[in-house]
Every structure is written in C-alpha cells, then in structure tokens.
Amino acid sequence: MTNETENIESDVVEKETIQKKKSKCKSDRNPEIFSRIFYTLLLGIIGWMSLWVFCFVVLIQFGFLLITGQINTNLKGFNKEVGLYLNDLVKFLSFQTNEKPFPFRDWPYDANSSNENKSELNDSETVKASK
C-alpha cells in the first residue's frame, strides 16, 4: 500500500512540476507575443496609409512629367524615403527582422541607405518624356 501511495504522490508531484514549467513558459512568452501582435496591427495600418501616400505621389509625379517634361526632384526624394520605409515595414510584418520602423526609429531613411540599390536613378539623372 505504501508503494502505491508513494507512486501516486510522485506522479502528482511530477505533473505539478510539468504544469508549473508549462505555465512559466507561457507567461514568459505572452508579453512578447501580445506586444508583437499590437505592433503588427499598428504598423500594418500605418503601412496601408503609407502605401496610399506613395501611390498618390507617384500620380503627382506623372502629372509633373506630362506637364513639364521632367520629374520633380523633391517628390522623387520623398518617394524614395517612403519606399524605403515601406520596405522596412514589410520586413517587420513578415518576421524578417524584429527592428521596428518609424515611429520607433528615426525617420531619415535616405542617410541610412547610401548606395544600397545601384540600379536606382541618381539625383543627377533626369527622366524625360519621349516626344
């Protein structure tokens, strides 16, 4: 009878230990998971609005190209930075990185991306409408 009682007590102790370990693991990860969910939703909404701004500036740039025959360099620089921002957003949202983009990081993306993409147009190059 004592062997059975000891076995039952040891089983109960083992189960309690396992449950404590499981609950400890869950409670350690929950704040990280919930904060990641919150940041993902927040940055997803910000990214959606940024994409609309990006597209709107592209349409304005086409207007400048049709009217003047050349692009607006200020809009070109702004859209470059918005594009880099959207790139960072996608990296965060797709779990490629844990580094949160703006507003949790400084904005000037142009300084951070010196010559990242060599196929881009330089600021000295101009796009002209074909005639």
Backbone bond lengths (Angstrom), bond angles and torsions (degrees), N, CA, C in turn:
res aa  C-N    CA-C-N  psi(-1)  N-CA   C-N-CA  omega(-1)  CA-C   N-CA-C  phi
1 M - - - 1.437 - - 1.525 111.34 -
2 T 1.307 117.05 -37.81 1.463 119.88 -179.03 1.519 111.34 -69.06
3 N 1.333 117.27 -33.73 1.462 119.88 177.60 1.527 110.88 -64.60
4 E 1.322 115.39 -41.96 1.460 119.02 178.27 1.523 110.78 -64.16
5 T 1.303 116.83 -42.07 1.456 121.15 179.41 1.519 110.72 -64.03
6 E 1.324 117.33 -42.36 1.462 120.95 178.54 1.528 110.34 -64.76
7 N 1.327 117.19 -41.51 1.462 120.90 178.50 1.521 111.12 -62.93
8 I 1.308 116.44 -43.01 1.464 120.94 179.42 1.527 109.89 -64.74
9 E 1.340 116.32 -43.11 1.463 120.21 179.52 1.527 110.73 -64.71
10 S 1.326 117.24 -41.35 1.469 119.61 179.73 1.525 110.63 -67.50
11 D 1.332 117.74 -37.14 1.465 120.87 176.55 1.526 110.87 -63.55
12 V 1.323 116.04 -42.27 1.460 120.42 179.46 1.523 110.41 -64.48
13 V 1.330 116.59 -43.01 1.465 120.68 178.98 1.523 110.35 -63.66
14 E 1.328 117.84 -42.48 1.460 121.70 178.65 1.528 111.10 -62.58
15 K 1.320 116.91 -44.35 1.466 120.73 179.54 1.521 111.10 -63.35
16 E 1.339 116.76 -41.40 1.462 120.32 178.32 1.527 111.03 -64.45
17 T 1.328 116.62 -40.35 1.461 121.28 178.48 1.525 110.52 -63.72
18 I 1.316 116.41 -43.83 1.466 120.34 179.17 1.522 110.45 -63.97
19 Q 1.331 117.14 -43.08 1.466 120.18 179.21 1.518 111.36 -64.02
20 K 1.336 117.76 -39.24 1.460 120.67 178.12 1.518 110.82 -63.33
21 K 1.343 116.87 -42.00 1.460 120.78 178.97 1.526 110.70 -63.90
22 K 1.335 116.13 -43.50 1.469 119.75 179.29 1.514 111.08 -63.78
23 S 1.331 117.32 -44.91 1.463 119.46 -178.90 1.513 111.00 -67.98
24 K 1.328 117.25 -33.11 1.464 120.01 177.68 1.521 109.99 -66.97
25 C 1.323 117.81 -42.85 1.462 121.34 178.34 1.518 110.61 -62.44
26 K 1.310 117.32 -43.45 1.458 120.36 -179.77 1.515 111.30 -65.29
27 S 1.318 117.73 -42.14 1.460 119.82 -177.96 1.519 111.15 -71.11
28 D 1.337 118.13 -27.39 1.459 120.35 177.17 1.527 111.12 -71.42
29 R 1.315 117.79 -35.54 1.460 121.48 -176.45 1.520 113.34 -87.74
30 N 1.299 119.29 -24.93 1.455 121.46 -175.01 1.526 114.28 -57.40
31 P 1.328 120.41 -45.58 1.466 118.12 178.75 1.530 112.38 -61.00
32 E 1.338 117.39 -38.56 1.460 120.23 178.54 1.525 110.90 -65.75
33 I 1.310 116.52 -42.59 1.465 120.46 -178.48 1.522 110.51 -66.56
34 F 1.327 116.48 -46.04 1.466 119.23 -179.02 1.521 112.01 -66.71
35 S 1.323 117.81 -36.96 1.465 118.81 177.73 1.524 110.04 -68.70
36 R 1.347 117.30 -37.34 1.467 120.36 177.38 1.523 110.62 -64.18
37 I 1.328 117.39 -41.00 1.461 121.01 177.48 1.525 110.33 -62.41
38 F 1.327 116.69 -44.59 1.461 120.98 179.56 1.519 110.73 -61.25
39 Y 1.342 117.73 -49.57 1.466 120.65 -179.42 1.526 111.72 -64.94
40 T 1.328 117.14 -35.23 1.458 120.04 178.66 1.524 110.84 -64.74
41 L 1.327 116.41 -44.97 1.472 119.19 178.62 1.529 110.97 -64.88
42 L 1.326 116.79 -45.57 1.461 120.84 -179.38 1.526 111.38 -61.86
43 L 1.321 116.64 -49.00 1.467 119.78 -178.18 1.528 111.60 -72.37
44 G 1.316 118.21 -25.86 1.464 120.33 174.09 1.521 111.52 -64.90
45 I 1.330 115.94 -42.25 1.474 120.39 177.40 1.528 110.30 -66.38
46 I 1.332 116.77 -44.66 1.465 120.42 178.23 1.529 110.06 -61.84
47 G 1.336 117.07 -39.98 1.465 120.99 179.14 1.519 112.24 -64.56
48 W 1.328 116.43 -39.07 1.465 120.57 178.56 1.527 110.41 -62.08
49 M 1.331 116.70 -44.18 1.475 120.16 178.33 1.525 110.83 -67.60
50 S 1.333 116.97 -37.91 1.472 120.38 179.53 1.517 111.31 -65.59
51 L 1.310 116.88 -35.46 1.462 120.30 177.77 1.523 110.90 -64.19
52 W 1.337 117.23 -39.43 1.464 120.62 176.76 1.528 110.97 -65.29
53 V 1.320 117.04 -39.82 1.476 120.44 176.85 1.517 109.43 -63.00
54 F 1.320 116.82 -44.02 1.462 121.73 179.32 1.530 110.83 -57.78
55 C 1.333 116.37 -48.53 1.469 120.76 -179.74 1.518 112.04 -64.69
56 F 1.320 117.27 -38.46 1.463 121.41 178.40 1.527 110.75 -63.37
57 V 1.329 117.40 -42.27 1.470 120.95 178.77 1.526 110.34 -66.72
58 V 1.320 117.72 -35.00 1.471 120.90 176.46 1.528 109.72 -61.65
59 L 1.334 117.18 -43.77 1.470 120.12 178.46 1.530 111.60 -63.87
60 I 1.317 117.02 -40.50 1.465 120.07 177.22 1.525 109.84 -64.17
61 Q 1.327 116.61 -39.28 1.467 120.44 179.16 1.532 110.77 -62.61
62 F 1.340 116.98 -39.49 1.465 119.66 175.08 1.527 111.09 -62.86
63 G 1.322 116.90 -37.49 1.461 120.61 176.02 1.517 111.14 -60.55
64 F 1.328 117.13 -45.41 1.468 120.57 176.91 1.515 110.76 -61.55
65 L 1.320 117.01 -40.69 1.458 120.90 -178.94 1.527 111.05 -65.48
66 L 1.327 117.38 -40.34 1.467 120.33 179.63 1.515 112.12 -70.68
67 I 1.328 117.52 -38.63 1.465 121.16 -175.71 1.522 111.87 -80.03
68 T 1.319 117.68 -49.94 1.471 120.31 -173.83 1.521 112.91 -98.12
69 G 1.316 118.47 -17.95 1.455 120.68 -178.27 1.519 113.30 87.64
70 Q 1.317 118.35 -2.23 1.464 121.54 175.97 1.519 110.09 -143.23
71 I 1.314 115.23 163.47 1.459 119.25 -176.04 1.528 110.94 -86.41
72 N 1.302 115.23 160.24 1.455 122.11 176.64 1.526 108.03 -87.91
73 T 1.329 117.24 120.11 1.465 120.61 -175.56 1.532 112.16 -68.81
74 N 1.322 117.55 -30.56 1.468 119.67 177.44 1.524 111.03 -65.88
75 L 1.328 116.28 -44.41 1.463 120.08 177.87 1.519 111.14 -66.39
76 K 1.324 115.93 -35.27 1.467 120.02 178.30 1.526 110.42 -62.65
77 G 1.313 117.50 -45.68 1.461 121.42 179.18 1.521 111.96 -65.33
78 F 1.343 115.87 -41.21 1.461 119.88 179.15 1.518 110.84 -63.55
79 N 1.323 117.06 -45.09 1.467 120.21 -178.78 1.530 111.60 -67.69
80 K 1.330 116.42 -30.05 1.462 119.39 175.96 1.525 109.72 -63.58
81 E 1.323 116.50 -44.79 1.464 120.42 179.73 1.528 111.65 -66.91
82 V 1.329 117.05 -39.76 1.465 119.95 177.98 1.527 109.94 -65.23
83 G 1.322 117.18 -38.76 1.463 120.96 177.27 1.522 112.02 -63.37
84 L 1.333 117.01 -41.58 1.462 120.17 177.01 1.523 111.03 -66.31
85 Y 1.324 116.38 -35.89 1.462 120.91 176.67 1.527 110.60 -64.49
86 L 1.333 116.45 -44.65 1.463 119.86 177.70 1.526 111.02 -62.54
87 N 1.321 116.82 -35.91 1.462 121.10 176.53 1.529 110.18 -61.60
88 D 1.326 117.35 -45.01 1.463 120.68 177.84 1.525 111.77 -64.58
89 L 1.331 116.23 -37.88 1.466 120.05 177.61 1.527 110.97 -61.59
90 V 1.309 116.20 -45.88 1.466 120.29 -179.09 1.526 110.27 -63.99
91 K 1.325 117.37 -39.23 1.462 119.95 177.92 1.529 111.10 -61.81
92 F 1.334 116.83 -42.02 1.461 119.72 179.53 1.520 110.83 -69.47
93 L 1.321 117.02 -45.86 1.464 120.67 -176.59 1.528 112.55 -66.21
94 S 1.333 117.10 -28.46 1.468 120.14 -179.43 1.529 112.21 -95.98
95 F 1.326 117.25 15.07 1.464 123.84 175.96 1.525 112.67 62.96
96 Q 1.318 118.19 26.79 1.465 120.99 175.29 1.523 110.78 -78.62
97 T 1.343 116.18 -26.09 1.455 122.00 179.49 1.522 109.10 -147.73
98 N 1.307 116.11 158.01 1.457 120.66 175.20 1.526 111.42 -102.01
99 E 1.317 117.27 -0.29 1.466 121.63 179.58 1.529 108.91 -77.55
100 K 1.312 114.97 119.76 1.463 120.00 -178.30 1.523 109.98 -79.57
101 P 1.329 117.94 136.95 1.463 120.65 177.55 1.526 111.63 -78.73
102 F 1.329 116.75 -174.80 1.460 122.46 177.52 1.520 109.09 -48.82
103 P 1.258 122.17 137.06 1.460 134.13 14.48 1.519 113.86 -91.91
104 F 1.325 118.71 11.63 1.454 121.66 178.41 1.515 111.66 -95.34
105 R 1.313 116.63 1.76 1.456 124.30 179.03 1.519 107.59 -142.80
106 D 1.317 118.16 160.64 1.463 120.87 179.63 1.526 110.69 -63.53
107 W 1.341 115.94 152.53 1.451 120.64 -176.53 1.516 115.17 -80.45
108 P 1.282 123.17 -40.90 1.484 118.79 -166.53 1.525 112.76 -59.66
109 Y 1.319 115.17 86.11 1.458 120.90 -178.21 1.517 111.99 -72.32
110 D 1.314 117.13 -26.11 1.457 120.06 -176.96 1.523 111.38 -63.50
111 A 1.326 118.10 -36.56 1.466 121.52 179.79 1.521 111.30 -69.27
112 N 1.326 117.58 -32.24 1.463 121.70 -178.27 1.513 113.20 -78.72
113 S 1.303 118.17 -17.68 1.464 120.69 -172.36 1.519 111.96 -113.26
114 S 1.303 117.42 43.98 1.454 119.70 -178.37 1.525 109.85 -67.11
115 N 1.315 115.24 114.72 1.469 124.28 176.88 1.524 113.15 57.11
116 E 1.326 117.82 37.62 1.462 120.47 176.16 1.514 110.99 -68.04
117 N 1.321 115.73 -45.16 1.452 120.02 -176.34 1.527 108.19 -116.86
118 K 1.308 116.64 107.95 1.463 121.23 -175.57 1.524 112.44 -73.97
119 S 1.324 118.03 -16.02 1.456 120.32 -177.39 1.525 112.38 -84.23
120 E 1.331 117.41 -3.27 1.459 120.34 179.15 1.523 109.92 -71.64
121 L 1.317 115.18 157.84 1.445 119.88 173.58 1.517 109.03 -72.36
122 N 1.302 117.12 137.02 1.453 120.14 174.18 1.513 108.82 -75.10
123 D 1.328 116.35 160.95 1.455 119.35 179.00 1.524 111.68 -65.00
124 S 1.335 117.61 -24.12 1.455 120.12 179.94 1.532 111.90 -77.86
125 E 1.332 117.36 -22.82 1.458 120.63 179.10 1.523 109.53 -78.93
126 T 1.309 116.48 145.32 1.457 120.21 178.10 1.509 109.33 -122.47
127 V 1.292 114.81 150.78 1.460 121.24 175.62 1.516 106.44 -103.71
128 K 1.322 116.61 126.20 1.452 120.58 179.43 1.516 109.80 -118.08
129 A 1.286 114.39 146.72 1.453 119.14 178.88 1.527 108.79 -72.61
130 S 1.322 116.37 138.47 1.454 119.39 178.07 1.517 108.98 -74.40
131 K 1.328 115.31 140.71 1.466 119.83 -175.99 1.493 111.84 -114.67
